[in-house]
């Protein structure tokens, strides 16, 4: 996987996902003045997984996808889970939150993905 960021963006920019967002796009790291519901994503960690001849041949990426909404985000949550799992990601955790300062509901979902360079 030469560019995990492009791969991740291509999954999350799926028409079925962006149709459920207000701005019809997803945001890497942070959205500036978005309209809810919206989606942010980031790579929260990455680790070398396997090596051969002193070269990293497999990398594991830890991804977080966040949904921010004024109301029920279940359909968006389910669509993101479906697309990420179908693309080969494993879901590692998820939590439902409420952001007091913005008044938004927040779903944080974490996924794991390992790539091999051979």
Secondary structure, DSSP 8 states (H G I E B T S, - for coil): ---HHHHHHHHHT-HHHHTTSSSSSEEES--SS--SSEEEEEEEEEEEEEEETTEEEEEEEEEEEEEEESS--HHHHHHHHHHHHHTT-EEEEEEEEEETTTTEEEEEEEEEEEEE--
